[in-house]
C-alpha cells in the first residue's frame, strides 16, 4: 500500500514493533500500512462514528487483516484500556482544538511512557502549547507537503518536566526551527503571505476586537519574518 505524503510522515514516526492505537482511523490506511510492513504486531483502530469504522473494516478485509487489527467504536481515548499496553497513540486528521480535548480527557492514560504521534489540521500551536503546559516533551517534528498544502506532525512523550522551548516558537515548531526543516521556509512564506493579506484587509477596522487582532497579526508577521530571515 502506498500512502499519501501526510499519512506516510505519520506512519514513519511509529517505532517498529510498537503496539499502536489509531484514534479516528477513518479508512484505516495507517493501520493497514503498519501491519502489511510488519511495523506493528497489532493495531487498535478507533472511530467515534459507525460509518468510518465500517469503511475501516472494509479496508482491513480487502487486505485480509481483519484478524490482526481490532476495531473499536467510541470517543477519543475512552475506548482504550490499560491492559492494551499501547506503545504509540496516533491522533491525526483532526482540528487542533479537538486533539487537545482528546488528550485532556485521556491524560491519565498518557503518563505511561506512551508515544504520541499527532497531526493537527488546524491550530497546531494550540497542540504544542497544551503539550508544553502538561509537561510533555517534543521528541520530533516533521512537515509533509501535498500540492500547495503543508501538514505538521508532532511526536511527543510525557516527561513530567516543563518545556524549555521558547513560547514564541510554539507557533512555528521549536524542533522544525532547530533542525531547519527543508519544508519549513516555504511553509512559513506561505503563512506570511496569508497573514499579510489578512492584515491588509483589517486595516480599516476600528472596534477593540479588530484592533487587538491587528496587533496580533503584526506580532505574528514580525516573528515569521525573523525566522524566515534566519532560515
N, C-alpha and C positions, 0 to 999 in steps of 0.2 A: 504493500500500500504506500502510495506517495502522498505526503501531507502538504498542505499549503505552508508557505514560509512561517506564518504566525503559529500554526499548530506544531510545526517542526521545531521551532525555537522553544516551545513549551516542553515537548517530549524530550528534547535534548538535555533538559535540566534534571531529568529523573536518573539517579544513580542506578546502575544495573543491579538487579536482584532485589529491588525495593518492592514492598507491598504498598500498593497505590490506591488512593480513593480519588476519583474524578467527580467533583461536585458540579452538578449542572452539565452532565455529559453530552446532552443533545443527541447526536448521532453516534456517539461512542467511537469516534475516529481515533482519538488518542489511546484509549484502552486497547483497541484492535492493533494499533501500531506497536504498542509496548509488548503485547502478547505475541504477535507474529515474529517480532525480532528478539524474543526471549529476554527482554529487558526487565520484565516483572513476572514473577511466578503466578500472581493472581491480582486482579483488579476489582475493586468495588466501584461500580458506575451508578451515580445517583441523578435524579432529577425531581423537581417539585411538581411536574405535570405529567399525566399519563401519556400524552401524545408523544413528546420527545423520548420518553422511556420506551415506548413501543418502537419508535424509529431506531433506538439503540439496540433493542432486541433483534430487529431485522438485520442490522449491520453485523451483529455478532453471529447470527445464524448463517449469513452469507459467507462468513469466513470460518464457519464450523468452530466457533469459540464460545458457544453458549454454556459449556460446562466449565470454562476457565474463568469467566467473569461473572460476577454477581450483580444483578440489578436491584436497586432499592428506590422506592418512591418516598419522598419526604423533603422537608425544607432544610437547607443548609447542612450543618454537621450533626443535626439531631438524629440522623439515620445511622451514624457510626457508633460503635461500642468499643469499650476498652479492650475487649478480647480480640478485636480485629487486628490489633498490633500494627496499625498503619504507620509506614515509614514516611510516605510522601502524600500530601494533600494538594491536589490541583484545583484551583478555582479560576476559571478563565471565561472570557467572552461576556462578562457582566460589567455593569457600571461600578465605578469605584465605591460609591456610597453603599451599594448592595453588598459588595465584597466586605467592606468594613462591618456591616451589620452581621454578616455570617460569621466573621471572625470574632466579633464581640460576643455573640451568643454562644459560641463554642470555645471560648477562651480556656476553660479548664482542660479541655482535651488537647490543646495545642502546647501546653507546657510539659511535654514529654519527649523532647528532642525530635519532634516531628518537623520535617522539612516542608515549607510552604512554597508552592510554585504558583504565582499569581499573575494574571494577565488582565488588568482592568481596561475596559474600552473607553472609559471616561474617568476624570478626577483621579488621575494616577497619584497626584500629590497628596490627596486625602489618604490613600492607602499607605504611602510612605510615612505620613505623619502619624497615622494610627499605629503602625508598627513601631515607630520610634517612641511614642508615648507609652506603649505597652511593653517596652523592653525587649523588642525583637531586634536582632542584628541582621543587616543585609549581607547575604552570602555572595550574591551575584546579581547583576542586572544585564539585560540584553535588549536589543531592538530588532524587530523584524519588519521588513518592508514588503507590501503588496501593492503594486502600481504606485499611486501617489499617497498612500496611507501608511503611517508608521504605527507599530504596536510595541509597547514596552512590556517586558517580562521581568518580574521581581522574584527573586529567590531569597527567603528569609527563614530564620530559626530563632526560637525564644532563647535568650541568653540570660535574662534577669538583670541585665545591665542597661543603663541609659545610653542612648546612641551618642556617639562622638561626632556624627555628621553635622555639618553646619546647617542650621534650619533653613537658610535661604536656598540651599541646593536640594532640599527635599522636593522642590517643584520640578527639578530637572533630572535628578538622579545622581547621587554622590559617586556611585561606582562607575556610572557612564562617563562622568566628567573625569574621574581619576584615571580611567583606562583609555580615555579619548576614543570612545567607541566610534568606528568609522561612519556609522549612520547618525551619530548624534548631531553633527554640524548641519546636515541637510534637514533633519527633523526640526532643529531649533530655528533654522532660517525660515522654514515654512510656518512655524508657530509665530515667529516675529512678524512676518507679513500679515498674518491674521490679527495679531494684537494691534499693529499699527493701523490697519483698516478699521478696527473697532474703535480705536482712539479718535481717528478722523471723523467717524460717524457720530461720536458722542460730544464733539466739540461745542455744540450749541446748547447742550442741556444745562439747566440751572437748578434742578432740585438737589437737595442734600444727598440723596442716594446716588444720583448721577455724578455729582462732584466727587463722591467717595470712589465711585467706580473709575473715574478718570485718574484719580491719584493711584489707584491700584494698577491700572493699565500702564501708567508711566513708570511705576516701580518695576513691574514685570518686564517692560521693554528694556529698561536700563540693565537689568540682570541678564537678559538674553543677549544683548549686545556685548556685555562684558565677557560672557562665556564663549560666544562665537568668536570674538577677537582673540581670545586665549587659545582656542582650538586651531 
